[in-house]
Amino acid sequence: MTIRSVDMQVLLPKVPKVSNQQQTQQQTPQNQQDWMAQQAQQNSADNLKKVLHSPNSEESKLDTQEDGKNRREKQKQKSKNSKNSSKDLADEEQNDSRKGKHLDIRV
């Protein structure tokens, strides 16, 4: 296919425009890859700044609060048990017939 001179006059002014479009189309994938790489770097930098796990002090605070509750409950149970045991001792003392009848005094 030959190009006539009239066609050549029409085509020559369009060549830079078409070449720019073609170059843009060829660079688009590369530009997209660069942009994606830049976004990935930005995301990784942001992730480094974020706190992923709660510090150990937070966990220990929760544990100490739970331990405190458990200790209080155990102390309540012990006090109940000690009250019950003191009542049992008082009942045993009352049941012992020898106690309280004789008084020994030594000078």
C-alpha positions as CSV (number, residue, x, y, z in Angstrom):
1,M,0.0,0.0,0.0
2,T,1.5,3.2,-1.1
3,I,1.0,6.6,0.4
4,R,0.1,9.4,-1.9
5,S,1.4,12.9,-1.3
6,V,-2.0,14.3,-0.4
7,D,-2.4,11.6,2.2
8,M,1.1,12.3,3.5
9,Q,0.2,15.9,4.1
10,V,-2.8,14.9,6.2
11,L,-0.8,12.2,8.1
12,L,2.3,14.1,9.0
13,P,0.6,16.5,11.4
14,K,-1.1,13.6,13.1
15,V,2.1,11.6,13.7
16,P,3.2,13.4,17.0
17,K,-0.4,13.1,18.4
18,V,-0.6,9.4,17.6
19,S,2.9,8.7,18.9
20,N,2.1,10.4,22.2
21,Q,-1.1,8.3,22.6
22,Q,0.8,5.1,21.8
23,Q,3.6,6.0,24.2
24,T,1.0,6.7,26.9
25,Q,-0.6,3.3,26.3
26,Q,2.7,1.5,26.6
27,Q,3.7,3.3,29.8
28,T,0.3,2.8,31.6
29,P,1.1,-0.7,32.9
30,Q,4.5,0.5,34.2
31,N,2.9,3.5,35.8
32,Q,0.3,1.3,37.5
33,Q,3.0,-1.0,38.8
34,D,5.0,1.9,40.2
35,W,1.8,3.3,41.9
36,M,1.0,-0.1,43.4
37,A,4.6,-0.5,44.7
38,Q,4.4,3.0,46.3
39,Q,1.0,2.1,47.9
40,A,2.5,-1.1,49.2
41,Q,5.4,0.7,50.8
42,Q,3.1,3.3,52.3
43,N,0.9,0.5,53.8
44,S,3.9,-1.3,55.2
45,A,5.1,1.9,56.8
46,D,1.7,2.6,58.3
47,N,1.5,-1.0,59.6
48,L,4.8,-0.6,61.4
49,K,3.4,2.4,63.2
50,K,0.3,0.6,64.4
51,V,0.1,-1.4,67.6
52,L,-0.9,-4.9,66.8
53,H,-1.0,-6.4,70.3
54,S,-2.0,-4.9,73.6
55,P,1.0,-4.4,75.9
56,N,1.6,-7.0,78.7
57,S,0.8,-4.4,81.3
58,E,-2.9,-4.3,80.1
59,E,-3.1,-8.1,80.4
60,S,-1.5,-8.0,83.9
61,K,-4.0,-5.4,85.0
62,L,-6.8,-7.6,84.1
63,D,-5.2,-10.6,85.8
64,T,-4.6,-8.6,89.0
65,Q,-8.2,-7.5,89.1
66,E,-9.4,-11.1,88.7
67,D,-6.9,-12.2,91.3
68,G,-8.2,-9.6,93.7
69,K,-11.7,-10.8,93.2
70,N,-10.6,-14.4,93.7
71,R,-8.7,-13.5,96.8
72,R,-11.7,-11.6,98.3
73,E,-13.9,-14.6,97.6
74,K,-11.4,-17.0,99.2
75,Q,-11.1,-14.7,102.3
76,K,-14.9,-14.6,102.6
77,Q,-15.0,-18.4,102.5
78,K,-12.2,-18.7,105.0
79,S,-14.0,-16.3,107.4
80,K,-17.2,-18.2,107.0
81,N,-15.3,-21.4,107.7
82,S,-13.5,-20.0,110.7
83,K,-16.9,-18.7,112.1
84,N,-18.3,-22.2,111.6
85,S,-15.3,-23.8,113.3
86,S,-15.4,-21.4,116.2
87,K,-19.0,-22.3,116.7
88,D,-18.1,-25.9,116.6
89,L,-15.4,-25.4,119.3
90,A,-17.9,-23.5,121.5
91,D,-20.3,-26.3,121.1
92,E,-17.6,-28.9,122.1
93,E,-16.6,-26.8,125.1
94,Q,-20.2,-26.7,126.3
95,N,-20.6,-30.4,125.8
96,D,-17.5,-31.2,128.0
97,S,-18.9,-31.6,131.5
98,R,-15.6,-31.3,133.4
99,K,-14.8,-27.7,132.3
100,G,-15.8,-24.9,134.5
101,K,-16.8,-26.9,137.6
102,H,-13.4,-26.8,139.4
103,L,-11.1,-24.0,140.0
104,D,-7.4,-24.7,140.8
105,I,-5.4,-22.0,142.4
106,R,-1.8,-22.3,143.4
107,V,0.1,-19.8,145.5
